[in-house]
Amino acid sequence: MPAVLTEELIYEILSAVEEVPVGKVASYGQIARLIGREKNARLVGKVLSMSEYYGSYPCHRIVNHAGRLAPHFYAQRDLLLQEHVAFKDSTHVDMKKCQWDC
């Protein structure tokens, strides 16, 4: 089933992102699985890149499956550090310690 980007799907993704607790991170794929679209991790990333048009969501808590930060989201690391998220190095969250168990 191809992913069609509708307002309903956008809010479904953002609602799942909103559930990620402070101090935890989730992967794009994890969010896609939560909404029943396990093959649409890239779509999650696309929606998050334009989330500012839909309100305020904790998009900084979403990283790739290896814990890598979004390349052009320069404030992401600082926002995660404020929430005491552990890092393996300057660009990767420690997923073993900080991944949301949903």
Backbone bond lengths (Angstrom), bond angles and torsions (degrees), N, CA, C in turn:
res aa  C-N    CA-C-N  psi(-1)  N-CA   C-N-CA  omega(-1)  CA-C   N-CA-C  phi
1 M - - - 1.451 - - 1.530 108.38 -
2 P 1.328 117.75 116.80 1.466 119.48 178.49 1.526 110.86 -68.61
3 A 1.305 115.24 146.19 1.466 120.72 -179.51 1.520 109.37 -80.82
4 V 1.299 115.79 120.58 1.454 121.56 175.55 1.525 106.20 -106.68
5 L 1.294 115.92 122.59 1.462 120.55 -175.63 1.521 110.40 -80.61
6 T 1.320 115.75 103.79 1.457 121.97 178.73 1.522 108.72 -114.47
7 E 1.303 116.63 163.89 1.471 120.95 177.01 1.532 109.69 -58.36
8 E 1.310 116.54 -39.70 1.470 120.94 179.89 1.533 110.89 -60.89
9 L 1.327 116.84 -44.99 1.460 121.36 179.47 1.528 110.63 -65.88
10 I 1.306 116.88 -40.40 1.471 120.80 178.37 1.519 110.19 -58.96
11 Y 1.314 116.88 -48.47 1.465 119.41 -179.27 1.523 112.21 -70.23
12 E 1.319 118.15 -28.10 1.463 121.13 175.55 1.531 109.48 -65.21
13 I 1.328 116.35 -44.49 1.467 121.15 177.98 1.524 110.31 -63.87
14 L 1.319 116.83 -48.29 1.468 120.13 -177.79 1.518 111.80 -65.51
15 S 1.322 117.75 -32.51 1.467 120.82 176.91 1.528 110.59 -66.42
16 A 1.333 117.10 -38.65 1.463 120.38 177.17 1.525 110.42 -66.41
17 V 1.321 116.89 -41.12 1.469 121.35 178.52 1.534 110.05 -61.74
18 E 1.298 116.06 -38.33 1.462 121.48 -178.93 1.530 112.37 -63.13
19 E 1.327 117.39 -21.57 1.463 122.21 -178.88 1.535 113.35 -80.60
20 V 1.322 117.87 -16.67 1.468 120.60 -178.46 1.531 108.22 -66.28
21 P 1.336 117.38 120.26 1.469 120.09 -175.92 1.531 114.07 -70.79
22 V 1.306 115.19 157.08 1.462 122.26 175.18 1.528 108.53 -56.40
23 G 1.324 116.06 135.94 1.461 120.93 178.35 1.517 114.35 85.89
24 K 1.323 117.54 1.29 1.462 122.36 178.88 1.526 109.36 -123.66
25 V 1.325 116.49 161.08 1.454 121.89 175.50 1.525 108.52 -130.49
26 A 1.318 115.47 159.14 1.459 122.34 174.09 1.519 107.29 -131.89
27 S 1.313 115.88 160.00 1.468 119.54 177.40 1.525 109.01 -94.40
28 Y 1.330 114.78 162.97 1.471 120.22 176.69 1.527 109.26 -58.69
29 G 1.325 116.67 -41.73 1.457 121.34 179.75 1.517 112.22 -64.94
30 Q 1.299 116.88 -36.91 1.457 121.69 178.27 1.532 110.14 -62.18
31 I 1.323 116.28 -44.06 1.467 120.41 178.58 1.528 109.49 -64.88
32 A 1.328 117.27 -42.22 1.464 120.91 178.50 1.535 110.70 -60.18
33 R 1.333 117.27 -42.65 1.472 120.38 178.15 1.521 111.46 -64.75
34 L 1.323 117.12 -38.60 1.465 120.74 -179.46 1.525 112.52 -60.83
35 I 1.311 116.82 -31.67 1.468 119.52 -179.04 1.523 111.95 -97.76
36 G 1.335 116.73 9.23 1.454 120.61 176.59 1.512 114.96 79.76
37 R 1.327 117.52 22.63 1.471 121.80 179.14 1.524 109.20 -130.38
38 E 1.311 115.83 63.68 1.461 120.80 -170.98 1.521 115.05 -59.78
39 K 1.306 118.93 -20.13 1.469 120.74 -179.92 1.524 112.74 -95.69
40 N 1.322 117.29 11.20 1.461 120.16 -174.99 1.523 114.25 -115.41
41 A 1.336 117.12 39.82 1.464 120.91 178.76 1.530 111.46 -61.19
42 R 1.311 117.63 -38.23 1.473 120.62 179.45 1.522 111.23 -66.07
43 L 1.315 116.19 -34.73 1.459 120.64 177.07 1.530 109.79 -63.88
44 V 1.318 116.75 -39.38 1.470 120.79 176.57 1.523 108.95 -58.77
45 G 1.317 117.28 -46.36 1.464 121.11 178.46 1.512 112.41 -59.57
46 K 1.326 116.38 -41.56 1.468 120.51 179.00 1.525 110.74 -62.19
47 V 1.331 116.20 -45.27 1.466 120.04 179.83 1.526 110.39 -63.18
48 L 1.321 117.06 -42.37 1.464 119.87 -179.59 1.520 111.64 -64.62
49 S 1.320 116.98 -32.04 1.468 119.70 179.86 1.522 112.41 -67.37
50 M 1.325 117.01 -18.57 1.467 120.10 178.90 1.527 112.40 -119.31
51 S 1.317 116.31 18.42 1.467 120.75 -176.30 1.526 113.45 -63.47
52 E 1.313 118.12 -25.54 1.469 121.19 -178.79 1.525 111.70 -58.68
53 Y 1.323 117.48 -22.33 1.467 120.82 179.65 1.529 112.34 -79.60
54 Y 1.336 116.45 -9.07 1.460 120.79 -175.86 1.532 113.41 -114.67
55 G 1.308 117.23 -1.93 1.459 120.25 -179.65 1.516 110.97 130.44
56 S 1.307 114.95 -163.00 1.460 121.00 -176.98 1.530 109.62 -106.21
57 Y 1.321 115.81 115.48 1.462 121.95 -179.16 1.524 108.92 -130.27
58 P 1.333 117.83 151.46 1.473 120.78 -178.12 1.529 112.61 -80.60
59 C 1.311 116.26 58.96 1.464 121.88 -177.41 1.525 112.23 -64.12
60 H 1.312 116.77 -20.56 1.465 119.67 179.34 1.527 111.57 -64.96
61 R 1.322 118.16 -15.21 1.460 121.98 -179.14 1.527 112.76 -86.16
62 I 1.317 117.24 4.30 1.462 120.87 -179.21 1.529 108.99 -110.02
63 V 1.334 115.30 126.62 1.470 122.88 -178.06 1.529 108.30 -131.52
64 N 1.324 117.51 175.92 1.463 117.03 177.13 1.532 109.92 -79.16
65 H 1.316 117.21 176.56 1.465 121.40 -173.71 1.530 113.55 -59.91
66 A 1.319 116.91 -25.98 1.467 121.19 179.45 1.525 112.35 -91.83
67 G 1.327 116.78 0.59 1.454 120.48 179.68 1.518 114.38 91.17
68 R 1.338 117.18 4.85 1.469 120.33 -178.06 1.522 110.91 -71.43
69 L 1.317 114.66 137.58 1.458 121.15 177.81 1.522 110.80 -71.47
70 A 1.328 116.03 158.69 1.467 121.02 176.98 1.530 108.42 -66.79
71 P 1.328 118.01 131.75 1.461 121.74 -172.92 1.527 116.26 -58.02
72 H 1.311 118.74 -36.05 1.465 120.06 -174.90 1.524 112.97 -111.33
73 F 1.317 116.75 15.56 1.470 121.84 178.84 1.528 106.17 -102.62
74 Y 1.320 115.21 80.60 1.459 121.24 -170.23 1.524 114.25 -65.02
75 A 1.309 119.20 -27.66 1.465 122.22 -179.01 1.529 112.51 -84.47
76 Q 1.323 117.93 -8.26 1.462 121.23 -173.99 1.525 112.43 -57.44
77 R 1.307 117.55 -47.82 1.470 120.72 -178.13 1.526 110.97 -60.32
78 D 1.322 117.58 -46.49 1.465 120.63 -179.73 1.523 111.68 -62.63
79 L 1.325 116.43 -41.24 1.472 119.76 178.77 1.528 110.97 -62.90
80 L 1.327 117.13 -40.90 1.465 120.40 179.01 1.533 111.54 -69.84
81 L 1.320 116.88 -38.38 1.470 119.69 177.22 1.528 111.06 -62.82
82 Q 1.326 117.46 -36.41 1.467 121.08 176.92 1.524 111.23 -62.49
83 E 1.333 116.77 -25.92 1.462 121.53 179.03 1.532 111.64 -94.96
84 H 1.336 116.86 8.47 1.466 123.84 177.94 1.526 113.45 64.66
85 V 1.324 116.42 33.62 1.461 121.61 174.83 1.524 107.74 -76.80
86 A 1.344 116.38 133.36 1.465 122.07 -178.77 1.528 110.47 -81.69
87 F 1.331 115.64 142.45 1.458 122.26 178.73 1.522 110.48 -116.41
88 K 1.340 116.07 146.56 1.467 121.89 172.62 1.517 110.04 -83.69
89 D 1.329 115.84 -36.90 1.456 122.38 176.37 1.523 106.88 -153.70
90 S 1.301 118.37 -169.51 1.467 120.18 -172.61 1.522 114.95 -68.46
91 T 1.326 117.41 -17.63 1.469 119.40 -177.62 1.529 114.60 -122.79
92 H 1.342 117.23 3.62 1.467 120.45 -177.29 1.527 111.87 -130.50
93 V 1.329 114.39 127.21 1.463 121.47 174.03 1.526 107.79 -74.48
94 D 1.315 116.67 147.74 1.470 121.07 174.31 1.534 107.74 -79.26
95 M 1.321 116.47 96.13 1.459 121.51 -175.31 1.518 112.23 -65.22
96 K 1.330 118.27 -30.57 1.462 120.45 179.50 1.523 111.16 -63.67
97 K 1.310 116.65 -34.68 1.465 121.34 -178.25 1.516 112.97 -90.14
98 C 1.319 118.17 -31.18 1.472 120.63 -166.43 1.524 116.36 -119.24
99 Q 1.335 118.36 -1.10 1.465 117.89 -177.99 1.519 110.50 -72.00
100 W 1.303 114.92 133.66 1.461 122.91 178.83 1.524 109.09 -65.79
101 D 1.299 116.27 128.50 1.455 122.40 178.82 1.519 108.58 -97.26
102 C 1.333 114.54 86.81 1.477 118.10 -175.44 1.508 112.36 -101.57
